[in-house]
């Protein structure tokens, strides 16, 4: 499996760009036609976002969503060959001050984001413009593939920490040092997530961003990354600050719900670039 994965990474990186992305669409179309568990889950998740869609509209959205997801992978296989100038030129950012101001003022900053667009491209943009970051990443199997991704992200400028590690002390220290911490936060992998209202259902999202905001006082914002024909567009949004009163668990719930609300608004505006092929709603069928 690792050798096949490595061969694909090398091959896609060597292909002419236009040919590579034609191949990406072809692969996405084949996966869509097979209608496996991932496609079925993507379709059901989109149905939560767009409950009024007809079957034809939902099928079209699912097909385009898989194309967007495959574009992410092909971008990943090619991103380390891009120059800093290209990375910066192909990134559009809205309300960038929400991130840059606290970093400039040594306050640290927490960015929570969903699985949307290309978060590696976004990270490469900030690393290319002088802001390196720390991120918690899912530990993939086999170990060789996980290590490949660690090496890749380190080459961009990301300090990547496995979600299996005790990450809160490390992230706390980075924030106290005035650094940037980015956390993908639309799916709980700990089984201890916070229940939130999300598209008229109950979903579980990780508590880490809220815990760090309470613990360090660093600003917590959300980001949504969508694709443009020439690159990506990032939208930053503020979240509800930690309440002055209440227990820590109550504060965590308020903040995490604010994150979920921001995610829902941006996903509803641009669902096609939300690459969620896993279960996140607690009432969803297994």
KETI-655321 format. One record per residue (C-alpha): residue number from 1; residue in three letters; x, y, z. Coordinates in Angstrom, 3 decimals, decimal comma. Layout:
BEGIN
+-----+---------+----------+----------+----------+
| num | residuo |       xx |       yy |       zz |
+-----+---------+----------+----------+----------+
| NUM |     ALA |        X |        Y |        Z |
...
+-----+---------+----------+----------+----------+
END
This chain:
BEGIN
+-----+---------+----------+----------+----------+
| num | residuo |       xx |       yy |       zz |
+-----+---------+----------+----------+----------+
|   1 |     UNK |    0,000 |    0,000 |    0,000 |
|   2 |     UNK |    2,792 |    2,400 |    0,912 |
|   3 |     UNK |    4,664 |    1,699 |   -2,328 |
|   4 |     UNK |    1,530 |    2,333 |   -4,396 |
|   5 |     UNK |    0,884 |    5,534 |   -2,478 |
|   6 |     UNK |    4,470 |    6,708 |   -2,939 |
|   7 |     UNK |    4,361 |    5,871 |   -6,658 |
|   8 |     UNK |    1,147 |    7,882 |   -7,080 |
|   9 |     UNK |    2,685 |   10,825 |   -5,216 |
|  10 |     UNK |    5,724 |   10,815 |   -7,526 |
|  11 |     UNK |    3,770 |   10,210 |  -10,742 |
|  12 |     UNK |    1,217 |   12,952 |  -10,135 |
|  13 |     UNK |    4,000 |   15,356 |   -9,236 |
|  14 |     UNK |    5,709 |   14,663 |  -12,569 |
|  15 |     UNK |    2,662 |   14,958 |  -14,826 |
|  16 |     UNK |    2,017 |   18,190 |  -16,761 |
|  17 |     UNK |   -0,392 |   20,282 |  -14,717 |
|  18 |     UNK |   -3,358 |   20,207 |  -17,076 |
|  19 |     UNK |   -3,045 |   16,451 |  -17,502 |
|  20 |     UNK |   -2,770 |   15,923 |  -13,742 |
|  21 |     UNK |   -6,029 |   17,694 |  -12,974 |
|  22 |     UNK |   -7,861 |   16,000 |  -15,838 |
|  23 |     UNK |   -6,739 |   12,751 |  -14,232 |
|  24 |     UNK |   -8,011 |   14,012 |  -10,853 |
|  25 |     UNK |  -11,494 |   14,577 |  -12,297 |
|  26 |     UNK |  -11,430 |   11,176 |  -13,993 |
|  27 |     UNK |  -10,494 |    9,410 |  -10,747 |
|  28 |     UNK |  -13,152 |   11,371 |   -8,831 |
|  29 |     UNK |  -15,809 |   10,406 |  -11,381 |
|  30 |     UNK |  -14,872 |    6,724 |  -11,110 |
|  31 |     UNK |  -15,068 |    6,798 |   -7,313 |
|  32 |     UNK |  -18,421 |    8,571 |   -7,511 |
|  33 |     UNK |  -19,835 |    5,952 |   -9,889 |
|  34 |     UNK |  -18,831 |    3,110 |   -7,572 |
|  35 |     UNK |  -20,950 |    4,718 |   -4,830 |
|  36 |     UNK |  -18,977 |    3,215 |   -1,975 |
|  37 |     UNK |  -19,330 |    4,031 |    1,708 |
|  38 |     UNK |  -17,389 |    7,290 |    1,410 |
|  39 |     UNK |  -19,634 |    8,595 |   -1,387 |
|  40 |     UNK |  -22,758 |    7,494 |    0,465 |
|  41 |     UNK |  -21,586 |    9,339 |    3,563 |
|  42 |     UNK |  -20,650 |   12,453 |    1,590 |
|  43 |     UNK |  -24,117 |   12,448 |    0,001 |
|  44 |     UNK |  -25,879 |   12,039 |    3,349 |
|  45 |     UNK |  -23,788 |   14,814 |    4,895 |
|  46 |     UNK |  -24,642 |   17,127 |    2,001 |
|  47 |     UNK |  -28,291 |   16,247 |    2,454 |
|  48 |     UNK |  -28,056 |   17,660 |    5,987 |
|  49 |     UNK |  -26,638 |   20,882 |    4,570 |
|  50 |     UNK |  -29,131 |   21,146 |    1,699 |
|  51 |     UNK |  -32,299 |   19,322 |    2,860 |
|  52 |     UNK |  -34,398 |   20,909 |    0,120 |
|  53 |     UNK |  -32,282 |   19,562 |   -2,727 |
|  54 |     UNK |  -33,825 |   17,157 |   -5,207 |
|  55 |     UNK |  -32,122 |   13,809 |   -5,837 |
|  56 |     UNK |  -30,602 |   15,185 |   -9,043 |
|  57 |     UNK |  -29,268 |   18,294 |   -7,287 |
|  58 |     UNK |  -27,849 |   16,206 |   -4,446 |
|  59 |     UNK |  -26,177 |   13,784 |   -6,861 |
|  60 |     UNK |  -24,589 |   16,681 |   -8,768 |
|  61 |     UNK |  -23,326 |   18,253 |   -5,544 |
|  62 |     UNK |  -21,868 |   14,921 |   -4,416 |
|  63 |     UNK |  -20,082 |   14,385 |   -7,727 |
|  64 |     UNK |  -18,609 |   17,898 |   -7,647 |
|  65 |     UNK |  -17,729 |   17,451 |   -3,983 |
|  66 |     UNK |  -15,700 |   14,348 |   -4,809 |
|  67 |     UNK |  -13,953 |   16,285 |   -7,576 |
|  68 |     UNK |  -13,081 |   18,991 |   -5,061 |
|  69 |     UNK |  -11,779 |   16,373 |   -2,635 |
|  70 |     UNK |   -9,642 |   14,753 |   -5,323 |
|  71 |     UNK |   -8,290 |   18,184 |   -6,264 |
|  72 |     UNK |   -7,118 |   18,494 |   -2,657 |
|  73 |     UNK |   -5,142 |   15,257 |   -2,964 |
|  74 |     UNK |   -3,614 |   16,161 |   -6,307 |
|  75 |     UNK |   -2,694 |   19,600 |   -4,928 |
|  76 |     UNK |   -1,062 |   17,856 |   -1,982 |
|  77 |     UNK |    1,018 |   15,676 |   -4,288 |
|  78 |     UNK |    2,218 |   18,775 |   -6,175 |
|  79 |     UNK |    2,351 |   21,576 |   -3,584 |
|  80 |     UNK |    5,952 |   21,025 |   -2,510 |
|  81 |     UNK |    7,017 |   21,821 |   -6,080 |
|  82 |     UNK |    5,326 |   25,236 |   -6,032 |
|  83 |     UNK |    7,364 |   28,380 |   -5,397 |
|  84 |     UNK |    6,527 |   30,688 |   -2,501 |
|  85 |     UNK |    5,509 |   33,292 |   -5,076 |
|  86 |     UNK |    2,969 |   30,926 |   -6,601 |
|  87 |     UNK |    1,581 |   29,921 |   -3,221 |
|  88 |     UNK |    1,066 |   33,565 |   -2,242 |
|  89 |     UNK |   -0,310 |   34,584 |   -5,635 |
|  90 |     UNK |   -2,904 |   31,783 |   -5,627 |
|  91 |     UNK |   -4,253 |   32,598 |   -2,134 |
|  92 |     UNK |   -6,999 |   35,134 |   -1,442 |
|  93 |     UNK |   -7,670 |   35,993 |    2,207 |
|  94 |     UNK |  -10,634 |   37,820 |    3,750 |
|  95 |     UNK |  -10,260 |   39,602 |    7,125 |
|  96 |     UNK |   -6,647 |   38,499 |    7,409 |
|  97 |     UNK |   -6,104 |   40,954 |   10,269 |
|  98 |     UNK |   -8,021 |   38,580 |   12,560 |
|  99 |     UNK |   -4,990 |   36,277 |   12,388 |
| 100 |     UNK |   -2,101 |   38,623 |   11,725 |
| 101 |     UNK |   -2,862 |   41,215 |   14,431 |
| 102 |     UNK |   -2,671 |   38,821 |   17,423 |
| 103 |     UNK |    0,457 |   37,166 |   16,005 |
| 104 |     UNK |    2,098 |   40,571 |   15,485 |
| 105 |     UNK |    1,179 |   41,501 |   19,071 |
| 106 |     UNK |    2,580 |   38,185 |   20,442 |
| 107 |     UNK |   -0,826 |   37,115 |   21,772 |
| 108 |     UNK |   -0,892 |   33,825 |   19,919 |
| 109 |     UNK |   -3,867 |   32,792 |   17,801 |
| 110 |     UNK |   -6,020 |   29,661 |   17,520 |
| 111 |     UNK |   -7,627 |   28,897 |   14,159 |
| 112 |     UNK |  -10,339 |   26,225 |   14,045 |
| 113 |     UNK |  -11,324 |   25,005 |   10,606 |
| 114 |     UNK |  -13,361 |   22,252 |    8,954 |
| 115 |     UNK |  -12,200 |   19,771 |    6,317 |
| 116 |     UNK |  -12,713 |   22,194 |    3,441 |
| 117 |     UNK |  -10,690 |   23,273 |    0,433 |
| 118 |     UNK |   -6,966 |   22,787 |    0,860 |
| 119 |     UNK |   -5,786 |   23,528 |    4,402 |
| 120 |     UNK |   -2,195 |   22,612 |    3,483 |
| 121 |     UNK |   -2,205 |   25,325 |    0,807 |
| 122 |     UNK |   -3,512 |   27,808 |    3,384 |
| 123 |     UNK |   -0,804 |   26,776 |    5,857 |
| 124 |     UNK |    1,846 |   27,088 |    3,144 |
| 125 |     UNK |    0,624 |   30,639 |    2,451 |
| 126 |     UNK |    1,130 |   31,729 |    6,046 |
| 127 |     UNK |    4,452 |   29,924 |    6,339 |
| 128 |     UNK |    5,554 |   31,627 |    3,097 |
| 129 |     UNK |    4,642 |   35,028 |    4,531 |
| 130 |     UNK |    6,498 |   34,620 |    7,810 |
| 131 |     UNK |    4,019 |   32,858 |   10,121 |
| 132 |     UNK |    4,804 |   29,211 |   10,831 |
| 133 |     UNK |    2,233 |   27,178 |   12,686 |
| 134 |     UNK |    1,589 |   24,135 |   14,819 |
| 135 |     UNK |   -1,189 |   21,696 |   13,902 |
| 136 |     UNK |   -2,617 |   18,471 |   15,276 |
| 137 |     UNK |   -2,951 |   15,845 |   12,539 |
| 138 |     UNK |   -4,705 |   12,503 |   12,370 |
| 139 |     UNK |   -2,313 |    9,581 |   12,677 |
| 140 |     UNK |   -2,660 |    7,561 |    9,494 |
| 141 |     UNK |   -1,901 |    3,889 |    8,951 |
| 142 |     UNK |    0,472 |    2,437 |    7,976 |
| 143 |     UNK |    3,164 |    4,299 |    9,891 |
| 144 |     UNK |    5,217 |    4,870 |    6,713 |
| 145 |     UNK |    2,399 |    6,909 |    5,126 |
| 146 |     UNK |    1,966 |    8,927 |    8,310 |
| 147 |     UNK |    5,697 |    9,678 |    8,359 |
| 148 |     UNK |    5,556 |   10,720 |    4,703 |
| 149 |     UNK |    2,860 |   13,240 |    5,554 |
| 150 |     UNK |    4,811 |   14,494 |    8,562 |
| 151 |     UNK |    7,858 |   15,078 |    6,377 |
| 152 |     UNK |    5,730 |   16,794 |    3,737 |
| 153 |     UNK |    4,094 |   19,156 |    6,217 |
| 154 |     UNK |    7,398 |   19,926 |    7,908 |
| 155 |     UNK |    8,798 |   20,864 |    4,483 |
| 156 |     UNK |    6,009 |   23,456 |    4,212 |
| 157 |     UNK |    6,806 |   24,870 |    7,657 |
| 158 |     UNK |    4,155 |   23,139 |    9,763 |
| 159 |     UNK |    4,986 |   21,632 |   13,148 |
| 160 |     UNK |    2,691 |   18,587 |   12,992 |
| 161 |     UNK |    1,648 |   16,756 |   16,170 |
| 162 |     UNK |   -0,168 |   13,422 |   16,106 |
| 163 |     UNK |   -3,645 |   13,422 |   17,620 |
| 164 |     UNK |   -2,495 |   10,397 |   19,647 |
| 165 |     UNK |   -0,076 |   12,592 |   21,614 |
| 166 |     UNK |   -0,941 |   14,711 |   24,653 |
| 167 |     UNK |   -1,153 |   17,849 |   22,557 |
| 168 |     UNK |   -2,711 |   20,407 |   24,941 |
| 169 |     UNK |    0,536 |   21,117 |   26,891 |
| 170 |     UNK |    2,504 |   21,547 |   23,646 |
| 171 |     UNK |   -0,131 |   23,783 |   22,062 |
| 172 |     UNK |   -0,458 |   25,818 |   25,260 |
| 173 |     UNK |    3,263 |   26,525 |   25,207 |
| 174 |     UNK |    3,155 |   27,559 |   21,528 |
| 175 |     UNK |    0,318 |   29,982 |   22,216 |
| 176 |     UNK |    2,081 |   31,418 |   25,252 |
| 177 |     UNK |    5,041 |   32,013 |   22,942 |
| 178 |     UNK |    2,761 |   34,035 |   20,669 |
| 179 |     UNK |    2,560 |   31,410 |   17,919 |
| 180 |     UNK |   -0,202 |   30,260 |   15,572 |
| 181 |     UNK |   -2,069 |   27,007 |   16,251 |
| 182 |     UNK |   -4,394 |   25,547 |   13,606 |
| 183 |     UNK |   -6,865 |   22,789 |   14,479 |
| 184 |     UNK |   -9,224 |   20,924 |   12,159 |
| 185 |     UNK |  -12,329 |   20,854 |   14,324 |
| 186 |     UNK |  -15,433 |   19,604 |   12,525 |
| 187 |     UNK |  -15,017 |   15,941 |   13,535 |
| 188 |     UNK |  -14,256 |   14,565 |   16,976 |
| 189 |     UNK |  -11,689 |   11,767 |   17,030 |
| 190 |     UNK |  -11,438 |   11,392 |   20,815 |
| 191 |     UNK |  -14,973 |   10,154 |   21,537 |
| 192 |     UNK |  -15,075 |   12,867 |   24,209 |
| 193 |     UNK |  -16,317 |   15,646 |   21,953 |
| 194 |     UNK |  -18,794 |   18,393 |   22,730 |
| 195 |     UNK |  -22,344 |   18,000 |   21,449 |
| 196 |     UNK |  -23,399 |   20,945 |   19,282 |
| 197 |     UNK |  -26,416 |   21,901 |   17,214 |
| 198 |     UNK |  -25,280 |   21,574 |   13,603 |
| 199 |     UNK |  -27,663 |   21,790 |   10,637 |
| 200 |     UNK |  -30,663 |   20,851 |   12,797 |
| 201 |     UNK |  -28,930 |   17,785 |   14,208 |
| 202 |     UNK |  -26,593 |   16,913 |   17,051 |
| 203 |     UNK |  -22,943 |   16,529 |   16,089 |
| 204 |     UNK |  -19,818 |   16,091 |   18,174 |
| 205 |     UNK |  -16,882 |   18,438 |   17,753 |
| 206 |     UNK |  -13,553 |   18,498 |   19,589 |
| 207 |     UNK |  -13,186 |   20,572 |   22,737 |
| 208 |     UNK |   -9,511 |   21,396 |   22,140 |
| 209 |     UNK |   -9,921 |   24,856 |   20,560 |
| 210 |     UNK |  -12,197 |   26,029 |   23,375 |
| 211 |     UNK |   -9,949 |   24,565 |   26,092 |
| 212 |     UNK |   -6,935 |   26,367 |   24,642 |
| 213 |     UNK |   -8,830 |   29,665 |   24,365 |
| 214 |     UNK |   -9,885 |   29,449 |   28,024 |
| 215 |     UNK |   -6,478 |   28,265 |   29,217 |
| 216 |     UNK |   -4,311 |   30,782 |   27,342 |
| 217 |     UNK |   -6,544 |   33,757 |   26,558 |
| 218 |     UNK |   -5,365 |   33,602 |   22,939 |
| 219 |     UNK |   -7,935 |   34,777 |   20,359 |
| 220 |     UNK |   -9,901 |   31,949 |   18,740 |
| 221 |     UNK |  -11,120 |   32,419 |   15,163 |
| 222 |     UNK |  -12,499 |   30,093 |   12,513 |
| 223 |     UNK |  -11,408 |   29,689 |    8,907 |
| 224 |     UNK |  -13,220 |   28,287 |    5,906 |
| 225 |     UNK |  -11,195 |   27,478 |    2,791 |
| 226 |     UNK |  -12,842 |   27,243 |   -0,596 |
| 227 |     UNK |  -11,444 |   26,619 |   -4,037 |
| 228 |     UNK |  -11,106 |   29,216 |   -6,787 |
| 229 |     UNK |  -10,231 |   28,329 |  -10,367 |
| 230 |     UNK |   -6,728 |   29,675 |   -9,735 |
| 231 |     UNK |   -6,204 |   28,647 |   -6,107 |
| 232 |     UNK |   -7,957 |   29,039 |   -2,746 |
| 233 |     UNK |   -9,940 |   31,643 |   -0,817 |
| 234 |     UNK |   -9,837 |   31,830 |    2,996 |
| 235 |     UNK |  -12,622 |   33,347 |    5,104 |
| 236 |     UNK |  -11,842 |   34,204 |    8,734 |
| 237 |     UNK |  -14,590 |   34,740 |   11,331 |
| 238 |     UNK |  -14,558 |   35,674 |   15,000 |
| 239 |     UNK |  -16,023 |   33,338 |   17,621 |
| 240 |     UNK |  -17,769 |   34,008 |   20,907 |
| 241 |     UNK |  -15,107 |   34,877 |   23,526 |
| 242 |     UNK |  -14,967 |   32,763 |   26,712 |
| 243 |     UNK |  -17,897 |   33,768 |   28,968 |
| 244 |     UNK |  -16,993 |   35,590 |   32,163 |
| 245 |     UNK |  -19,115 |   33,277 |   34,310 |
| 246 |     UNK |  -20,003 |   29,606 |   34,385 |
| 247 |     UNK |  -18,112 |   26,356 |   34,757 |
| 248 |     UNK |  -15,357 |   25,377 |   32,358 |
| 249 |     UNK |  -17,628 |   22,782 |   30,748 |
| 250 |     UNK |  -20,316 |   25,423 |   30,195 |
| 251 |     UNK |  -17,766 |   27,817 |   28,690 |
| 252 |     UNK |  -16,400 |   25,078 |   26,426 |
| 253 |     UNK |  -19,899 |   24,302 |   25,162 |
| 254 |     UNK |  -20,649 |   27,961 |   24,383 |
| 255 |     UNK |  -17,382 |   28,444 |   22,493 |
| 256 |     UNK |  -17,646 |   25,155 |   20,586 |
| 257 |     UNK |  -21,217 |   25,981 |   19,554 |
| 258 |     UNK |  -19,932 |   29,306 |   18,224 |
| 259 |     UNK |  -17,349 |   27,410 |   16,132 |
| 260 |     UNK |  -20,083 |   25,084 |   14,827 |
| 261 |     UNK |  -22,292 |   28,057 |   13,906 |
| 262 |     UNK |  -19,464 |   29,650 |   11,915 |
| 263 |     UNK |  -18,754 |   26,365 |   10,157 |
| 264 |     UNK |  -22,434 |   25,873 |    9,307 |
| 265 |     UNK |  -22,785 |   29,336 |    7,791 |
| 266 |     UNK |  -19,728 |   28,966 |    5,575 |
| 267 |     UNK |  -20,484 |   25,366 |    4,592 |
| 268 |     UNK |  -24,021 |   26,311 |    3,592 |
| 269 |     UNK |  -22,610 |   29,082 |    1,383 |
| 270 |     UNK |  -20,103 |   26,729 |   -0,271 |
| 271 |     UNK |  -20,852 |   23,055 |    0,481 |
| 272 |     UNK |  -18,991 |   21,606 |   -2,513 |
| 273 |     UNK |  -15,584 |   22,208 |   -0,925 |
| 274 |     UNK |  -16,519 |   20,581 |    2,411 |
| 275 |     UNK |  -14,818 |   17,187 |    2,234 |
| 276 |     UNK |  -16,561 |   15,266 |    4,998 |
| 277 |     UNK |  -16,709 |   11,581 |    4,117 |
| 278 |     UNK |  -17,088 |   10,429 |    7,727 |
| 279 |     UNK |  -19,908 |   10,333 |   10,220 |
| 280 |     UNK |  -20,198 |   13,377 |   12,493 |
| 281 |     UNK |  -23,876 |   13,447 |   13,507 |
| 282 |     UNK |  -24,663 |   11,263 |   16,489 |
| 283 |     UNK |  -28,072 |   10,300 |   15,087 |
| 284 |     UNK |  -26,645 |    9,264 |   11,688 |
| 285 |     UNK |  -26,852 |    5,630 |   10,701 |
| 286 |     UNK |  -23,617 |    3,665 |   11,087 |
+-----+---------+----------+----------+----------+
END
